[in-house]
Structure formats: C-alpha cells, structure tokens
Amino acid sequence: MASIGIVYYSMYGHTTEMARTLKQGIEKDGGEAHLRLVPELLPQQLIEDQGVATVDQLDDVEEASVDELPGFDGIIFGSPTRFGNRAAQLSNFLDQTGPLWQAGELHGKTAGFFTGAATMHGGHESTILTMSTYAMHLGMVIVPAGYALGETMGATRTGGSPYGPTHWSPQGGTKDGLSDDESQIALSYAQWFHQVTEKLAA
C-alpha cells in the first residue's frame, strides 16, 4: 500500500473538492491518501470579504508540514490558477523545502498535479507546468494523466487534460461542483497515480 500526500491550497473550496475526489480514487485502488492544506497568507479582512472557504469546510484537513513530505511515497500538488501560475500560498510552502532538496529526500518519489480556473483558457495547463518545475528540481518522477485514462479524456468540455485533473469553475453560478467528466478524470488519475507510485515504492 502506497502512502500518498495530497498537498494543496484552496480558496473557495473547488480545489478541496478535487482533492477529496483524488483521495477517494486512491483509496478505491487500495492506497493510503492524506489531505494536507498549505497555510493561508491572505489578511483576515480579505478572507471575510471574498468568501474564502471556512474552517468548517476544512475541519478534517490537516495543515501541510514540510517535515512530513519525505514520509510519503508520492505527492499530488494542487493549486487554483492565479494569472496562469500556482497560488502564492503553495509557492510559499514549496519555497520552504530547500533542505529536502539539498538532502535529496524527495528524489525518486512520484509527483502529480491538479488545478482549476474560472475560465476555460485561464491557465489550467500553464499552472500545472509551473508546479511541475518544482518536482523536476527535486528529482521527482512526474506522473502525467496522458490520454489513456478512458474516453472522457478526449471528450471533456469542462476540465481535465493530459497534464493532470483540472476543474472549470465559472463565476456566476453556471456550474456547481465538479462535472461528471471532471470527477471521472480525477478518480481515474488518482488510481493511475497510486499504481505507478506503488510500483516505484516497491
């Protein structure tokens, strides 16, 4: 059984929903999944004004710890899109892993990525690419989604790509939660990620 960390940042709860779906897929495949939320950096007033996900929505998610990362066999990183880039909260967390890089403690572990944006072309792929450079520097083995996870991968009109699971969350309430395609892609990817991780960990 591989132990997989799902380390992510979520502002409005969409990324958390994706993280929970990935956890479900890993566990369905017999793996062990651990949700870890990186610390918030926004001022409290801005959090209240913008309707950031409340603690009640995240009460079962532990705060991410840099020291815990080497204990995972693989890590799936997640972040909403910020101008085509990963969120500052995730970057701040990753910037603290310098000692792990120096010691090579994440070298050879698997890495995967997921994201979401409010527009179809708002940076889904570029955000995953900005997260993937971190894994390259640490010598992690990147596990992409590719196109072999089922018919959904080539037909989705919402989220999901060969780079990894994604979520389209348009503003204005025209779409609530993950679409069926997005959920299926996330579940399939999680199982694939676990299978690869388990083989490498063995």
C-alpha positions as CSV (number, residue, x, y, z in Angstrom):
1,M,0.0,0.0,0.0
2,A,1.5,3.3,-1.1
3,S,1.1,6.4,1.1
4,I,0.3,9.5,-0.9
5,G,0.1,13.1,0.2
6,I,-2.3,15.5,-1.5
7,V,-0.8,18.8,-0.7
8,Y,-2.8,21.8,-2.0
9,Y,-4.2,25.3,-1.5
10,S,-7.9,26.1,-1.8
11,M,-9.6,29.5,-1.6
12,Y,-13.2,28.9,-2.4
13,G,-13.4,25.2,-1.9
14,H,-13.2,24.0,-5.5
15,T,-9.6,22.7,-5.1
16,T,-10.6,21.0,-1.9
17,E,-13.4,19.2,-3.8
18,M,-10.9,18.0,-6.3
19,A,-8.5,16.9,-3.5
20,R,-11.3,14.9,-1.9
21,T,-12.1,13.2,-5.2
22,L,-8.4,12.3,-5.7
23,K,-8.3,10.8,-2.2
24,Q,-11.4,8.7,-3.0
25,G,-9.7,7.4,-6.1
26,I,-6.5,6.5,-4.3
27,E,-8.4,4.7,-1.5
28,K,-10.6,2.9,-4.1
29,D,-7.4,1.5,-5.6
30,G,-6.2,0.3,-2.1
31,G,-3.8,3.2,-1.4
32,E,-3.5,5.5,1.6
33,A,-4.2,9.2,1.0
34,H,-3.6,12.1,3.2
35,L,-5.1,15.6,2.6
36,R,-2.8,18.4,3.6
37,L,-3.7,22.1,3.2
38,V,-0.9,24.7,3.0
39,P,-1.3,27.7,5.3
40,E,-3.3,30.8,4.2
41,L,-1.4,34.0,3.7
42,L,-4.3,36.4,3.0
43,P,-5.2,39.1,5.6
44,Q,-8.3,38.1,7.7
45,Q,-10.3,41.1,6.4
46,L,-9.8,40.0,2.8
47,I,-10.7,36.4,3.7
48,E,-14.0,37.7,5.1
49,D,-14.7,40.0,2.2
50,Q,-14.0,37.4,-0.5
51,G,-15.8,34.4,1.0
52,V,-12.8,32.2,1.4
53,A,-13.6,28.6,2.3
54,T,-14.4,28.4,6.0
55,V,-12.7,26.3,8.6
56,D,-15.9,24.2,8.9
57,Q,-15.4,23.1,5.3
58,L,-11.8,22.0,6.0
59,D,-12.1,20.7,9.6
60,D,-10.9,17.3,8.6
61,V,-7.9,18.5,6.6
62,E,-4.6,18.8,8.4
63,E,-2.2,21.7,7.8
64,A,0.7,20.7,5.5
65,S,4.1,20.3,7.1
66,V,7.4,20.3,5.1
67,D,8.9,17.8,7.5
68,E,6.1,15.3,6.7
69,L,6.8,15.2,2.9
70,P,9.6,12.6,2.9
71,G,7.3,10.2,4.6
72,F,5.0,10.0,1.6
73,D,5.8,7.6,-1.3
74,G,4.3,10.2,-3.7
75,I,2.7,13.6,-3.6
76,I,0.0,15.2,-5.7
77,F,0.2,19.0,-5.6
78,G,-2.8,21.2,-6.2
79,S,-3.5,24.9,-6.6
80,P,-6.1,27.2,-8.2
81,T,-4.8,29.2,-11.1
82,R,-3.5,32.7,-10.3
83,F,-2.9,34.5,-13.6
84,G,-1.7,31.3,-15.2
85,N,0.5,30.4,-12.2
86,R,0.3,28.5,-9.0
87,A,-1.0,30.4,-6.0
88,A,1.4,32.3,-3.7
89,Q,0.3,30.1,-0.8
90,L,1.6,27.0,-2.4
91,S,4.8,28.7,-3.7
92,N,5.5,29.9,-0.1
93,F,5.2,26.4,1.2
94,L,7.4,24.9,-1.6
95,D,10.0,27.5,-1.0
96,Q,10.5,26.1,2.5
97,T,11.6,22.7,1.2
98,G,15.1,23.8,0.4
99,P,16.6,21.4,3.0
100,L,14.7,18.5,1.4
101,W,16.2,19.4,-2.0
102,Q,19.7,19.6,-0.5
103,A,19.4,16.2,1.2
104,G,17.7,14.6,-1.9
105,E,14.8,13.4,0.3
106,L,12.1,13.7,-2.4
107,H,14.3,12.3,-5.2
108,G,12.6,9.4,-6.9
109,K,9.2,9.9,-5.4
110,T,6.2,10.4,-7.7
111,A,4.6,13.8,-8.3
112,G,1.3,14.8,-9.8
113,F,-0.7,18.0,-10.2
114,F,-4.2,19.3,-10.3
115,T,-5.7,22.8,-10.7
116,G,-8.8,24.8,-11.6
117,A,-9.7,28.2,-13.1
118,A,-12.8,30.3,-13.6
119,T,-12.4,30.4,-17.4
120,M,-11.7,27.6,-19.9
121,H,-8.5,29.2,-21.1
122,G,-7.4,30.8,-17.8
123,G,-4.2,28.9,-17.3
124,H,-5.1,25.2,-16.5
125,E,-2.1,23.8,-18.3
126,S,0.4,26.6,-17.5
127,T,-0.5,26.4,-13.8
128,I,0.4,22.7,-13.8
129,L,3.6,23.4,-15.7
130,T,4.6,26.0,-13.0
131,M,4.1,23.4,-10.4
132,S,6.0,20.7,-12.3
133,T,9.2,22.6,-12.4
134,Y,9.5,22.2,-8.6
135,A,9.3,18.4,-9.0
136,M,12.0,18.5,-11.7
137,H,14.4,20.3,-9.4
138,L,13.8,17.8,-6.6
139,G,14.3,14.8,-8.9
140,M,10.7,13.6,-8.5
141,V,9.1,11.3,-11.1
142,I,6.2,13.2,-12.7
143,V,3.1,11.1,-13.5
144,P,1.0,12.8,-16.2
145,A,-2.6,11.9,-16.9
146,G,-2.0,11.4,-20.6
147,Y,-4.9,10.2,-22.8
148,A,-5.2,6.6,-21.7
149,L,-7.5,7.1,-18.7
150,G,-10.7,6.5,-20.6
151,E,-12.9,8.1,-23.3
152,T,-13.6,11.1,-21.1
153,M,-10.0,12.4,-21.5
154,G,-10.5,13.2,-25.2
155,A,-14.1,14.4,-25.0
156,T,-14.4,16.6,-21.9
157,R,-15.8,20.1,-22.4
158,T,-15.1,21.3,-18.9
159,G,-11.9,20.3,-17.1
160,G,-9.2,17.7,-17.4
161,S,-6.1,17.4,-19.6
162,P,-3.1,15.2,-20.3
163,Y,-1.2,17.3,-17.8
164,G,-3.5,16.4,-14.9
165,P,-7.0,16.7,-13.5
166,T,-8.5,20.2,-13.8
167,H,-11.7,21.9,-12.9
168,W,-13.6,24.7,-14.6
169,S,-15.5,26.8,-12.1
170,P,-17.0,29.7,-14.0
171,Q,-18.1,32.7,-12.0
172,G,-21.8,33.5,-11.8
173,G,-23.1,30.1,-10.7
174,T,-23.5,28.5,-14.1
175,K,-21.7,25.3,-12.9
176,D,-21.7,24.0,-9.4
177,G,-19.1,21.5,-8.2
178,L,-17.2,19.0,-10.4
179,S,-18.7,17.9,-13.6
180,D,-19.2,14.2,-14.2
181,D,-16.2,14.3,-16.6
182,E,-14.0,16.1,-14.1
183,S,-14.9,13.6,-11.3
184,Q,-14.2,10.6,-13.6
185,I,-10.9,12.0,-14.7
186,A,-9.8,12.8,-11.2
187,L,-10.8,9.3,-10.0
188,S,-9.1,7.6,-12.9
189,Y,-5.9,9.7,-12.5
190,A,-5.8,9.0,-8.7
191,Q,-5.9,5.3,-9.3
192,W,-3.2,5.5,-12.0
193,F,-1.0,7.7,-9.8
194,H,-1.3,5.2,-7.0
195,Q,-0.4,2.2,-9.2
196,V,2.7,3.9,-10.5
197,T,3.7,5.1,-7.0
198,E,3.2,1.6,-5.5
199,K,5.4,0.0,-8.2
200,L,8.2,2.6,-7.6
201,A,7.9,2.4,-3.8
202,A,8.3,-1.4,-4.0
